Amino acid sequence: MSLPCSDQSIRPRKMQSASLPRGVEAVRCWCGDVCKVKEVTDFSDWLGMKFFMCANYESDPPESISAYVRPPSPPPLCMYYRWIDTEMPDWAVTEIRERGRCAWASLDLEERREKAEAEEKAEQKKEWEDYCVEQRAFLDEMKRKNQEEKLRLEEVYRQREQAREAERERKRERARAAKAAEEAGDGKGKYPRWTQ
């Protein structure tokens, strides 16, 4: 059995009441009272280990006179505690191993999930970039086709305009020739034949 300890930095924080182990006698603390037996419930190197603790270790807070005013707790009377167990029980070792395994499995699962999410985001980004490239190529192709169609239509309209202008010029030429022939006439036929 270990010596009484006053080092408060290693004192367990989470504990519960426990029964006195078989073959161990109850001890009295520094203030002379019989010690309580406690068991560590905190997930630490002392999980499941039992120790003696003074019944006055943590004093009860005084009664409050109203719901809004709480008087300060007095300091503990005795800060005695002594370890009963020197090693963790088998169930605590198993519990720590199981918790460690679960923690590593959870960490591994979290890492795999984050990796899968990163891969999925990268794949979505790549798909989006590919889609943008496809759309850009499609738009460029549409612009090229529209430009070609515009040039083709301009050529068709130009050819039509040239044909129309040629037809108009032919008609003007015929009209000029007819007018010149009429003006060059010798006067015959100046009047209608029935009047001559």
Secondary structure, DSSP 4 states (H G I P E B T S, - for coil): -PPPB--GGGS-SSEEE-PPPTT----B-TTSSBPEEEEE-SSSTTTT-EEEE-TTSSPPPPPPSSSS--PPPPPPS---EEES-SS--HHHHHHHHHHHHHHHHHHHHHHHHHHHHHHHHHHHHHHHHHHHHHHHHHHHHHHHHHHHHHHHHHHHHHHHHHHHHHHHHHHHHHHHHHHHHHHT--STTSS-GGG-
